[in-house]
Amino acid sequence: MAKYKPIDMVKEYRGKICEHSDTYFQKRGKTLCTGKICNPRTKAFSAEELARQAKFTQARAAVKALTVEQKTAYAEAFANQKKYSSLQGYMFAKEYEKLA
């Protein structure tokens, strides 16, 4: 007879979790997290927050516009580091740093 071992969907919970709002899933490194947004934002964004959002959008556009040679160079550099768990995250972080 085969042994049945259930899959752990959720390894960890973070933040405030309640029963009356939508659930979200997020992968942090090798851990799958889940949570619920209890109190969604109702106030307007400040100028600093809007600037940060614009910088994020620019970094995403820069990653999408990378050439094959640039992606290859990032892939080689990514192989020699331990901080980032995905190549996409590594490329985004480096492009974001360039905008600072």
QUIJO-V755499 format. One record per backbone hydrogen bond with DSSP energy under -1.0 kcal/mol. CO is the residue of the C=O (numbers start at 0). NH is the residue of the N-H. E is the energy in kcal/mol with one decimal. If there is no record, write none. Layout:
# QUIJO-V755499
((CO;NH;E) (CO;NH;E))
This chain:
# QUIJO-V755499
((6;8;-1.1) (21;36;-1.2) (23;34;-1.9) (25;32;-3.9) (27;30;-2.0) (30;27;-3.0) (31;10;-1.7) (32;25;-2.8) (34;23;-2.9) (45;49;-2.2) (46;50;-2.2) (47;51;-2.0) (48;52;-2.2) (49;53;-2.1) (50;54;-2.2) (51;55;-2.1) (52;56;-2.2) (53;57;-2.2) (54;58;-2.2) (55;59;-2.3) (56;60;-2.2) (57;61;-2.3) (58;62;-2.0) (59;63;-2.0) (60;64;-1.4) (62;65;-1.2) (66;70;-2.3) (67;71;-2.2) (68;72;-2.2) (69;73;-2.4) (70;74;-2.3) (71;75;-2.0) (72;76;-2.1) (73;77;-2.6) (74;78;-1.5) (77;80;-1.4) (85;89;-1.9) (86;90;-2.8) (87;91;-2.3) (88;92;-2.3) (89;93;-2.2) (90;94;-2.4) (91;95;-2.6) (92;96;-2.1) (93;97;-1.4) (96;99;-1.2))
